[in-house]
């Protein structure tokens, strides 16, 4: 907002302004109708330029809620892989899978809600059993993570990631939601979002999405984690 400059105006200007205010209200207006119309048009505020709508993603994509659900399943699956893999090293890593199960039980309702969101997505877009499609996604994710572990070695991977379970064990539902929906993080996803997507790296090609063949290497799938409280396996559906 521009600052008023009345205090800085010369006294003569103030006197002229006062005289203008006290002029008879019925003074003849010699402005022609055409000039009035032009002045009115000129004085009218310009309409704000419309912000162009973002182009929608073409091809298969997630709604924002479905995208967040996949991020949550990725996070939950990573905790499972860390627990199963690192506890085999013993020592300070003992009991990591128990921590994963505690996390699953503590956030069971939220995890089931995310699973339901993806199952509804598969029911609309994938052939076959949507629950099986969710299991296939978990298998696919676990297989990707196991390949990464093999590439860097179990010792290095566990040294870098085991603390995730200790942190996860202390999380509230709100903390978990914040972790999997942080748009400041570049996300890896099977599909992009249908609306204006955040920076996303597509993790799978059209040929090996969850509707494609199941990975040959099977790290404990969702079905193998029933003892983790049911939510991890989709057993509640």
C-alpha angles and dihedrals in degrees: 000000000000115000118247114250101197092115091057096048119111118255091245090059090051091051092051090048090052091049091051091052092051094050115119112274091221095060110140115264107217095183111121120233090247092055091047091054092048092048092048092051091048093050094049111107116251115249115250113255112257115249108237114243114247114257112254121238113261119223129017113353145153130248111237090261092049091048091053090047092056090048089053093050089049090053093046092048091050090055089051093051092047091050096048096041103041099043087064088069090063122200113078090359096064114121096022093125089052087056089052090053091049090052090050093051093045092053099030096126093050093046091050090051090054091047090050090052092055093043089054088050092051091046088060100039112022132067120238131015111353092207089056089050089058091050089050090052091053091048091049092050093046090050092052090050093048090053090053090050091051090051096053099029127253093260094056094041094051093046088055100040111025091090089065089077094050089051094044091053090063096048126114121215088261090053091052092049090050091050095054098039101047104133091194088074121080104238131214110216141167089229135016123243116270093228125053098321126221114231103298133173111212108232100195138039123230090263098056104036116127090279089061129074118316113248114265094229109072119199110182105305127212089270090056093058101065089122088063091076104283097270093089093057102042085240090139092064 
